[in-house]
Amino acid sequence: MIYEIALFPVYPDRMDAFRHAFAAVTPLLRRAKGYGGHVLAQGVETPQLFNLIVRWQSLEDHTPGFEASDDHRMFMLGIQEYLSAEPSVYHVEGGDF
C-alpha cells in the first residue's frame, strides 16, 4: 500500500472556495485505477495548508498512472487558482490505518 501525501498551500482568503473546488474535482480522483480512498485535512497550526492523503495500490497507479492522465490535468485545473504556491508531493509505504 502506497500513500501519496500532497501539501496544498491555499490563499488564506480562498480556503472555503478551495474546499468547494476540491469537492467538485474529487470524482476525477476517485475513478483512477488503484485509488483506495483519500482524506483532505486542513492544518491546525497552519490552516492555509491542506494535506491530501491518498491511498494507492501501487506507486505506479499514482505516478505515472494518475499523474499522466487527462483526469489529473483536469483535477489540477480545478484547484490551481486557489493555490498560493506549487504543491509538494511525496509518497510513503505502509499498511491500512
Beta strands, then each sheet from edge to edge (+ up, - down):
strand 1: 2-9
strand 2: 35-42
strand 3: 49-56
strand 4: 88-93
sheet 1: 2+ 3- 1+ 4-
end
